[in-house]
Amino acid sequence: MNTAKQTDNSTHTKRRWVPLFIVVLTGVMGMGVAAGSLFFPISTPAPLESSGIIAEAPVDIGGFSDSRTISLLVSTVEGAHLKVARSGLVTASSCSPGVTIKSGSTMVSIDGQPILALATSQPLWREFPVGSTGRDVDVLFSALRELGIEIKGQTVTRSVLRSYEGLLKSIGVSTAITSIEPSDLMWLPASEVTVSSCDLHIGGEISGRTTVATLPPTVSSITLKEVPGDLTPGDRMLIIDGIEIPTDDQGNVIAPEALNLISQTQSFVRATTTESEVIITASWSLVEPVESWTIPPSAIVVGKTGTCIVVDGKPTAITIVGSQLGQTFVVPQDSSLRPNMVSLSPSDLSQCE
């Protein structure tokens, strides 16, 4: 019995010490924190240290091309037909839709003889023996010079024939010639063309001026569906699939020969095969970007007589040329300035009046 009482008393004593221990421990920890704060002050987070307002913003100086995404309405004409002026059997052909043919190469052979593809400003229709002259001879010589062949004078000579033989040899024709004959040629309207369809295949018979292949429709003119407003003054260009084409301020192509470049773009090819009305998307940008400053809109002050910003406490007249993603592009009246910072929300609006 005594043992049991002693056990109960011991248990009761332990239960009284547990809460006392917790109280003591809590007190010690509190004293430690208080003492630590004296020697190691707790820092205030940076955003809470100061409630100061940002008064300036950096100025980014760069080029502004005023690029606009526009839609072009394209007028087309039927694609050219590539013809060969001779009779025989097609013994070889590399023709397939989408294949590219370059001037000075060959795509088809008739009766075992490769036919020379040659780009000239007009089709050649007559034979050129030694002594030939004329406008069509000039056209032929211009095409040969484009291929890097040295041609002197304006008359077909034996030297010209030898040079022409060298061109024929490069495509697999080794026969000596006494004249340049149109039956050995296939006319190309440009130095590089893309085939839309093949009209004659290996084993087919060719007679007279037979169409061998057809090219895609070509561009005759383009028109902007809508001319954007507030354009930055300056010479502009269209950019279609990476090809740059100069235009006037209404989007009209300046160089007619550039229309053929549009015909070669994938954007044009896709549009002509999927849509009845040919519309392609392009970028329209300044040829030479203007130097501009990129600043926040809140830095701009509109006064009674103009628009300005404040740099180093002084007003600077500007012209707004564009905006994008919360930034404004401006051109300063004084192009010699090179500021690093611009004032935000200037309080003295009279500075720009």
DOKEBA-754139 format. One record per residue (C-alpha): residue number from 1; x, y, z; residue in one letter. Coordinates in steps of 0.5 Angstrom, whole numbers, plus 500, padded with zeros to 3 digits. Example, Ala and Ser with C-alpha at 12.3 -4.5 7.8 and 13.67 -1.06 7.14 Angstrom:
<recs>
REC,1,525,491,516,A
REC,2,527,498,514,S
</recs>
This chain:
<recs>
REC,1,500,500,500,M
REC,2,506,505,502,N
REC,3,509,503,495,T
REC,4,503,505,491,A
REC,5,502,512,495,K
REC,6,509,513,494,Q
REC,7,508,512,486,T
REC,8,502,516,486,D
REC,9,506,522,489,N
REC,10,512,522,484,S
REC,11,507,522,478,T
REC,12,503,528,481,H
REC,13,510,532,482,T
REC,14,512,530,475,K
REC,15,506,533,472,R
REC,16,507,540,476,R
REC,17,514,540,474,W
REC,18,512,540,466,V
REC,19,508,546,466,P
REC,20,513,550,470,L
REC,21,518,548,465,F
REC,22,514,550,459,I
REC,23,513,557,462,V
REC,24,521,558,464,V
REC,25,523,556,457,L
REC,26,518,561,454,T
REC,27,521,566,458,G
REC,28,528,565,456,V
REC,29,527,564,449,M
REC,30,523,571,449,G
REC,31,529,574,453,M
REC,32,534,571,447,G
REC,33,530,574,442,V
REC,34,529,581,445,A
REC,35,537,581,447,A
REC,36,538,579,439,G
REC,37,534,585,437,S
REC,38,539,589,440,L
REC,39,545,587,437,F
REC,40,542,584,430,F
REC,41,536,589,428,P
REC,42,531,586,423,I
REC,43,532,590,417,S
REC,44,525,593,413,T
REC,45,524,590,406,P
REC,46,526,595,401,A
REC,47,519,596,398,P
REC,48,517,598,405,L
REC,49,523,603,407,E
REC,50,521,608,403,S
REC,51,515,611,399,S
REC,52,518,615,394,G
REC,53,516,616,387,I
REC,54,520,614,381,I
REC,55,521,621,378,A
REC,56,525,619,372,E
REC,57,525,613,367,A
REC,58,531,611,362,P
REC,59,531,613,355,V
REC,60,532,608,349,D
REC,61,535,611,343,I
REC,62,534,607,337,G
REC,63,531,606,330,G
REC,64,524,607,328,F
REC,65,522,603,322,S
REC,66,514,605,322,D
REC,67,513,598,320,S
REC,68,505,596,318,R
REC,69,502,590,317,T
REC,70,498,591,311,I
REC,71,494,587,306,S
REC,72,495,587,298,L
REC,73,490,586,293,L
REC,74,494,583,287,V
REC,75,492,583,280,S
REC,76,495,577,276,T
REC,77,495,575,268,V
REC,78,496,568,266,E
REC,79,503,565,267,G
REC,80,507,564,261,A
REC,81,508,558,257,H
REC,82,515,555,256,L
REC,83,515,553,248,K
REC,84,520,549,244,V
REC,85,520,551,237,A
REC,86,522,544,234,R
REC,87,519,537,232,S
REC,88,521,530,235,G
REC,89,521,526,241,L
REC,90,522,528,249,V
REC,91,528,524,251,T
REC,92,529,527,258,A
REC,93,525,532,262,S
REC,94,527,534,269,S
REC,95,520,538,269,C
REC,96,515,538,275,S
REC,97,511,543,279,P
REC,98,515,547,283,G
REC,99,521,546,280,V
REC,100,526,552,279,T
REC,101,529,553,272,I
REC,102,535,558,271,K
REC,103,537,561,265,S
REC,104,543,558,262,G
REC,105,541,551,264,S
REC,106,536,545,261,T
REC,107,530,542,263,M
REC,108,528,538,257,V
REC,109,532,534,251,S
REC,110,529,533,244,I
REC,111,531,527,240,D
REC,112,537,526,245,G
REC,113,539,534,245,Q
REC,114,538,538,251,P
REC,115,535,545,250,I
REC,116,538,551,253,L
REC,117,533,555,257,A
REC,118,535,562,256,L
REC,119,532,569,259,A
REC,120,531,574,254,T
REC,121,527,581,254,S
REC,122,523,578,248,Q
REC,123,523,571,245,P
REC,124,528,570,239,L
REC,125,525,568,233,W
REC,126,530,568,227,R
REC,127,537,565,226,E
REC,128,543,569,227,F
REC,129,549,567,223,P
REC,130,555,571,222,V
REC,131,554,578,221,G
REC,132,547,578,224,S
REC,133,546,585,227,T
REC,134,539,588,230,G
REC,135,535,589,236,R
REC,136,534,582,237,D
REC,137,541,581,237,V
REC,138,542,586,242,D
REC,139,537,582,246,V
REC,140,541,576,245,L
REC,141,548,579,247,F
REC,142,545,582,253,S
REC,143,542,575,256,A
REC,144,549,572,254,L
REC,145,553,577,258,R
REC,146,548,576,264,E
REC,147,551,569,264,L
REC,148,558,572,265,G
REC,149,560,570,257,I
REC,150,564,576,255,E
REC,151,561,579,248,I
REC,152,564,585,244,K
REC,153,561,589,239,G
REC,154,553,588,237,Q
REC,155,555,583,231,T
REC,156,555,576,231,V
REC,157,562,574,229,T
REC,158,565,567,229,R
REC,159,568,569,236,S
REC,160,561,570,239,V
REC,161,559,563,236,L
REC,162,565,559,240,R
REC,163,563,563,246,S
REC,164,556,560,245,Y
REC,165,558,553,243,E
REC,166,561,553,250,G
REC,167,555,555,253,L
REC,168,551,549,250,L
REC,169,557,544,252,K
REC,170,556,546,259,S
REC,171,549,543,258,I
REC,172,551,537,254,G
REC,173,551,539,247,V
REC,174,558,538,244,S
REC,175,556,539,236,T
REC,176,559,545,233,A
REC,177,555,551,230,I
REC,178,555,555,224,T
REC,179,549,560,227,S
REC,180,545,561,233,I
REC,181,538,558,232,E
REC,182,532,559,236,P
REC,183,530,552,235,S
REC,184,535,550,240,D
REC,185,532,555,245,L
REC,186,527,555,250,M
REC,187,525,562,252,W
REC,188,524,564,260,L
REC,189,521,571,262,P
REC,190,526,571,267,A
REC,191,533,569,270,S
REC,192,529,564,274,E
REC,193,522,561,274,V
REC,194,518,556,278,T
REC,195,514,551,274,V
REC,196,506,551,275,S
REC,197,505,545,271,S
REC,198,508,540,266,C
REC,199,505,540,259,D
REC,200,509,535,256,L
REC,201,513,528,259,H
REC,202,518,523,257,I
REC,203,516,519,251,G
REC,204,511,525,248,G
REC,205,511,528,241,E
REC,206,513,535,240,I
REC,207,511,539,234,S
REC,208,513,546,232,G
REC,209,512,551,238,R
REC,210,509,546,243,T
REC,211,508,548,250,T
REC,212,513,544,255,V
REC,213,511,547,261,A
REC,214,507,553,264,T
REC,215,509,558,269,L
REC,216,504,561,275,P
REC,217,500,567,274,P
REC,218,504,573,274,T
REC,219,503,580,278,V
REC,220,501,586,274,S
REC,221,499,590,279,S
REC,222,498,591,287,I
REC,223,494,595,291,T
REC,224,494,597,298,L
REC,225,487,595,301,K
REC,226,487,601,306,E
REC,227,493,606,306,V
REC,228,494,606,314,P
REC,229,494,613,317,G
REC,230,499,617,321,D
REC,231,505,615,317,L
REC,232,512,617,318,T
REC,233,514,621,312,P
REC,234,520,617,308,G
REC,235,521,612,303,D
REC,236,518,606,304,R
REC,237,518,599,302,M
REC,238,514,592,302,L
REC,239,517,586,305,I
REC,240,514,580,303,I
REC,241,517,573,305,D
REC,242,524,577,306,G
REC,243,524,580,299,I
REC,244,524,588,299,E
REC,245,520,592,294,I
REC,246,521,599,294,P
REC,247,514,603,293,T
REC,248,511,610,294,D
REC,249,508,613,300,D
REC,250,501,610,297,Q
REC,251,504,603,296,G
REC,252,505,603,289,N
REC,253,511,599,286,V
REC,254,516,604,283,I
REC,255,520,599,279,A
REC,256,515,595,275,P
REC,257,520,589,274,E
REC,258,520,588,282,A
REC,259,513,585,280,L
REC,260,516,579,278,N
REC,261,519,578,285,L
REC,262,512,578,288,I
REC,263,510,573,283,S
REC,264,516,568,286,Q
REC,265,514,569,293,T
REC,266,511,563,297,Q
REC,267,506,568,299,S
REC,268,503,569,292,F
REC,269,504,562,290,V
REC,270,499,560,296,R
REC,271,494,565,295,A
REC,272,493,564,287,T
REC,273,492,556,289,T
REC,274,487,557,295,T
REC,275,483,564,294,E
REC,276,479,566,288,S
REC,277,481,574,290,E
REC,278,489,574,291,V
REC,279,490,578,297,I
REC,280,497,577,301,I
REC,281,500,580,307,T
REC,282,506,584,307,A
REC,283,510,589,312,S
REC,284,510,596,310,W
REC,285,516,600,313,S
REC,286,521,605,312,L
REC,287,527,604,307,V
REC,288,531,608,312,E
REC,289,529,608,320,P
REC,290,529,614,323,V
REC,291,532,615,330,E
REC,292,527,616,335,S
REC,293,527,615,343,W
REC,294,523,610,346,T
REC,295,520,613,353,I
REC,296,514,612,357,P
REC,297,507,615,355,P
REC,298,507,619,362,S
REC,299,513,623,360,A
REC,300,510,626,355,I
REC,301,507,633,356,V
REC,302,502,636,351,V
REC,303,502,644,351,G
REC,304,498,649,347,K
REC,305,503,650,342,T
REC,306,506,643,341,G
REC,307,508,637,345,T
REC,308,515,636,349,C
REC,309,518,632,354,I
REC,310,523,634,360,V
REC,311,530,633,360,V
REC,312,535,635,366,D
REC,313,529,640,368,G
REC,314,528,643,361,K
REC,315,523,642,356,P
REC,316,525,639,349,T
REC,317,520,639,343,A
REC,318,518,632,340,I
REC,319,514,629,335,T
REC,320,510,622,337,I
REC,321,511,617,331,V
REC,322,509,611,334,G
REC,323,507,607,340,S
REC,324,507,599,342,Q
REC,325,507,595,348,L
REC,326,506,601,353,G
REC,327,512,605,350,Q
REC,328,512,611,346,T
REC,329,517,613,340,F
REC,330,518,620,339,V
REC,331,523,624,335,V
REC,332,526,630,338,P
REC,333,526,637,335,Q
REC,334,534,637,337,D
REC,335,537,631,334,S
REC,336,544,633,337,S
REC,337,541,631,344,L
REC,338,543,624,347,R
REC,339,539,624,354,P
REC,340,540,618,359,N
REC,341,533,620,363,M
REC,342,527,623,362,V
REC,343,522,626,367,S
REC,344,516,622,369,L
REC,345,509,626,370,S
REC,346,512,633,370,P
REC,347,508,638,374,S
REC,348,510,644,371,D
REC,349,506,643,364,L
REC,350,507,651,362,S
REC,351,514,649,360,Q
REC,352,511,646,354,C
REC,353,507,652,352,E
</recs>
